[in-house]
Amino acid sequence: MTDQAHGQATKEAGIAGPRTAEHKKWAAQRIQQLLLAAPHLEEHYKHARQVIRAFRRPAFYEVSTRCNLKCEGCYYFEDGKTAKSRPMSSEEEWKRFYSAESARGVSMAYFVGAEPALEPKRLMAAAPFFPYGNIGTNGTIRIPREVPYRIGVSVWAGDDSTDRLLRGGSVFRKALEIYKGDRRAIMLFTLSRKTIDHIPKMTQACRDHGLPLTFNIYSPTTSFLNKLRENRPHDRDFFRFSTHSDNPLLSAEDLNRIRHLISEQMDAYPETVIYDHHYNRLMSAPQPPHEVDRQTGIAESCGSRIVEPMRYYGADLQQKAVKCCTPDVDCRSCRLYSGGWSSRFVPSATDLATIASFEAWLKTMRTLGRIFLLPREDGCISPAKPLSAAENLPEFAGVD
């Protein structure tokens, strides 16, 4: 496929199906039609339903307002509004809060913040309450083995000098060593203009350490873009080096290179690289993956939009009215893996146009499960605790 044809195909496909009840009902009916025509896909669809069910009622919990790194354009600290609330420090307070959230039917708990690994007791306290969980960490601190959830270990570079430039310290080697062979961990490589050529070496490093690898695409915050536009002076924290001509932002040409390099590594090392060719094409297209409301600037159909029953809580255990799980990110240029993958839960009309496109969507769901859910040794999805009646809700694409 030529780059021009790739761009057109991606534009037609889109990243997300509408989040309306009408579309979801149509999608469920269309899937049944496709399964009648292709019964060999029934088992694959059952697996997709199992993956989707795990995310039936997600919630985000900031467990820490502290961090030990200073990443350029930090998603958490960049807007200057975080770390102003008093974090709850009592383990009993956290347990009571988690218990109430479990009773609310939360099936997937995302543990976020500045650096969750700095608060291990808060992570361990969650284990009895949520069947599925996902922790985002920079990998510099080992999360106790008692925590039975998927761990996304963020890495930003494959050499020491670039890592120091982007994160204020070279930590990727330490992260690889700490989580070597840990089946909970998957390395999440955030790709920027400065690290595209690091894709092969990071793949090799993960292979050598017995770790799966997936990818995130650097997406700027509105605060970071404002600093670039206004030529603000550099600081010692999260805007240390970037200028109009020297920054982590990606061009259309950069995205094209990313697509080709990831595709090559996927084909060469399928046991290491956990990614999806269709998703790779969607996220590396030159046009933004999300349709944005012109008045609000918000990607209303993004799967990471914080709308009921999904909620976001600060470290003070108070619900926060934020647009998404990364509130300061610029929706117009967002290619973050959180919003990208979650937007695929509801298949678009293009996904369900043919048996082949439906099969591609099923493969995407399988890959999503491998990235975000802790696998059993036999490769199946295993909840950390039995599902309650509230958590074991209807299966497909949010249809009530």
N, C-alpha and C positions, 0 to 999 in steps of 0.2 A: 504494500500500500504506500503510495506517495505521501509526502508530508501534507500536501494540499488535500488529498482525499481523506487522510487521517483526520485533519482538522474538521472537514465537513461532516464526516461520520460521527465524530465526537459531539459536534454541535447538535446534530439530529438526535443523538442518543440521550445526552444530558447525564447528569450525575444522580438525580433523584426523581422519583415519581411523586406526584402531588400527595400531600398528607391529608387529603380529604377522605371522609368516610365513604363517599360515593366512589372515589377511585379505588380505595381498598376493597370495597365490595366487588367492583368490576374485576379487579386483579384476582381475587380469590376464585371467582367464577371462570375467568379465563384460564387460570392454572388447571382447574379441573378438566377443561376442554383439552388442554395440551397433554395432560396425563392420560386421557383416554386415547389420544392419538399416539402417545409414546409411553406405554406402560413400563418400559425399561428404566424410566427416570423416576419411578415411584419411590424407590429406596433413597435416591439422592434428595428427593423432595422431603422425605421424612427427616433426613439429617438436617436439611435447611430449616425445617420447622423447629427442630430441637435447638439449633443455634439461635434462632429468632426468639424462642421462648425464654432463653437465658437473659435476654435484654428487654423482657416484657415490661418491667417497671424499673428503670435505672435511677440512680441518684448520685450526685457528686458531693464529696465531703472534703473540705480543706482540713487536713489534720495538722498542718504546720504552717507558720508564717515566717519560718527561718530557712535560710539556705547557705551553703558553703561555697557556692560558685557565683560568678557574675557574668552571665551570658549576654552577649550583644543583642539588644532588643528583647530582653526577657519578657516572656508572656505573663509572668505573675507580677513582677515589681514595676514594670516599665511605666505604667500610668500613674504611679505614686499614690494609689488609693488603697493598697493592701496593707496588711500588718498594722492596721489602726484599731482593730477590735481586740479585746482581751481574750486570748485563747483559753478555753476551759482546760484546766490542768488536772482535775480529779479524774482518776480512772473510773470511779463509780459514776460520775456524771456522763462520761462517754458511754459506758455500758447501758445506762438508762436510756440515753438518746438512741443508741443502736437498737435496743430492744423495741422502742416505739416505732422506729423505721421498719424493723422487721415485721411488726404487727401491721404496718401500712402496706405491706406486700412488696417491699423492695426486693427485686430479684438480682440485680447487678449493682454492686457498690464500687464506684470509682473513687480512689483515694488520691487526692491531688493536693496542691498547695505550692509552697516554695520547694521544700524537700521533705516528703513524707517519711523517709528513712530516719530522720532526726527524731521522730516520735514513735519508736517501735512499740511502746505499750499501747498506744492508741490503735495501732494496726492489729496487734494481738487481741485486743479487746473486741474487735469486730468479728473474729473468726466464728463464734457460736451463732451469729445472727444472720449472716447472708450466705446464700448458696453459691453465689459467684462474686468475684471481686477482681479488680484490676488496679495495680499500683504503678504510678509513674515516678521514676526515680532517676537520679543522675549516676547511680551505680557506684558511688564512692564509699558507701556504707552498706554493709551486709544486712539485709532484712532477715530477722530471725526465721528459722525453718518452721517454726510453729505457725507462721502465717500461710494459710493454704490457698493463696490466690496467685493469678498471673502477674508477673512483674515485667513491665516494659522499661528496659534500661536504655536511657537516652545517651547516644553518642553523637558528637557533632563533627568529628574529624578523624582522619586516619594517620595523622602524623603529629608530632609534639608541638611544632611551632604554630601550626594552624589551630590546634586545639587551645593553646594558650591565648592566641589572638581572639578566638570566638568565645571562649568560656572563662578567661581569666586564669586558667591553669590547665595543664595537660593531665587529663584524668582517664582517657579512654583505655589505656593499658591496665590501669588499676581496676576499672569496671570489668574488663574481660577476665582478669584473674579472680576477682571476688566471686563472679557468677559462673565460672568455668564449670560446665557439667550440671548446673542447677536446672532441673527440668521446668521450674517455675518461670525461668527467665527467657525473654526474647529481646535481642538487641534492636533498638529503634534508631536508625541512622537518619538524622535530620540533615537533608541535603541543601546546601547553599551554593552560590556561585563559586565559592572558594574550595568546595570539596567534591565536585562532580567526578574528578579524576581519582578520588579515593575509593570509589565504589568497588573496584576489583580487590584492592588491598584489604578493605574492611571485610569483604566476603571471605577472603582467605584467612584473616585473623579469627573470624567467628568459627570457621571450619576447624581451625587448629585448637580452639577452646571448647568445641562441642556445644556450640550455641547457635540457635536459629537467628536469622537476620530478616528484618523488614525495614521499610522506609517511610520517612516523613519528609515533607517538602517545606522548607523554610517559608514562613508566611509572616509578613510584618504586622506589628500593632499600629493602630492609628497614631499613638504617641511617637513611635519610632519614625513613621512617615512625616509627621509634623516637624520633628527635629531636623530631618533631612531637608525638607522644603524651606524651613526658616533659617537654615544654616546655623543652627545653634552650636555653641562651643561644646567640645567634648568634656566628659566627666570621668570619674574614676570607677563608675559602676557599670551602667548598661548602655552607654553610648560613648565608647572609648576611642573608636577609630573611624567609624563610618563617615563617608562623604558622598556626594552625588556620584562620583566616579569609582569609589572604592567602598563597597558594602556587600552584604550577603544576598541582596535581591537577585532574582532570576529573570533573565530575558527569555524570549520565545526560543532563541537558539539554544540557550542553556537547557530549557525544558526538553527540547528535542534530543539533546545529548543524553540527558538523564534517562529518557525513555529507551533509547538504544542500549545504553550501558546496563540498565537494570534488566532489560529483556535478555541480553547476552548472559548475564550472571544467573538469571532464572533457569535458562536452558542448560547452562553448564553445571550448575550446582543446585538441582531441585530439592535435595535433602537439607540444604542450608538456607536458601533464600525462600522465604514464605511471602509470596506476593502473587498477583494475578495479572495476566496479560491485558485483559479487558480494562481492569481498574487502572493499570499503568497507562493505557492510552487515554483514558478519561482525564486523569490527573495531570498529564504532561501536555495536554493540548494547549495551544497558544491562548485561547479564550478562557476566561475564568470558569471554573466548574459549576459555580452556584449562580442561580438567577437572583439578582439583588433588587429589592424594592427601591425605586429611584428617589422616593421621598425620605425613607428612613435609613437607607444604606444598609439594611439588614437582609441577609439571605433567609427569607421566611421558610423556605422548604428544606433548609439544612437539618439533617437528623440530629444535630447537637443543640438545636434551639431548646431553651429551657421553658417548656410549656407542660402544664399538668398532664399526666401525673409525675413527670420528671421534675426533680427539684435540685437546687444547689444550696449548700449550707457552708457558711464560713466557719472558721475555727472557734468562734464563740457559740457555735451550734445554733445560730440564727439563720433562718432562710433568707437568701439574698435574691433580689430581683435583678437578674443579669440576663443578657440576651442568649448566652451560650456558655459552654464550659471554659472558653478562653475569651472572656468578655471584651478585652481591648483589641482583639485581632481585627484587622480590616477585612470585612466580608468580601469586598470587591476583588481581593487578591488572595483569599484564603484557600490554601491547598493542604491544610493540616489533616493528618490521618484520622483524627477523631471525628471531625465533621464529614470527611470524605467517605469513610467506611460506613458510618451510621446512616448516611443518606442513601445507602444501597439496600437497606432493609425493605423498603417499599419499592418493588420493581416498577419501572416506567412502562409505558405502552410499547416502547421500542424493545425493552427486555422481554416482553411477552408476545412479540409479533410473530415469531416462528419457533419451531422446536429447537433450532440451533441457538437462537438468542436466549431462550429459556434455559437451555443447558449451560450457557455461559454465565447466566445469573446464578444458577445453582452452584457452579464452581466458585463464583465470587463469595457466596455464603459459606462454603466450606473453608475457603481461605480466611475469611473474617473470623470464623470460629477458632482456627489455628492460631491466629494472631492474638486475640483478646481473651480466650478462655484457657484455663489450665487443663492440659490434656492428661488423661490417664496413660499408663505405660502402653496400653493396647491401642492408644490413639483416639479413644472415645472421649466424649465430654462428660466430665464428672463434677457434680455440685459438691461444695465443701460440706453441706448439710442437706438433709432431705427437704424437698420443696413443701412448703405449707400450702393449704388450700388457697390462700390469697395470692401466693406466688405462682401457683400452677394454673395460670389463666389461659384462655383460648390462644391458639398458636400462631395464626398467620398475620404478620404485617400490621399488628395493632388493631385488628378488627375486633370490636367488642361484640 
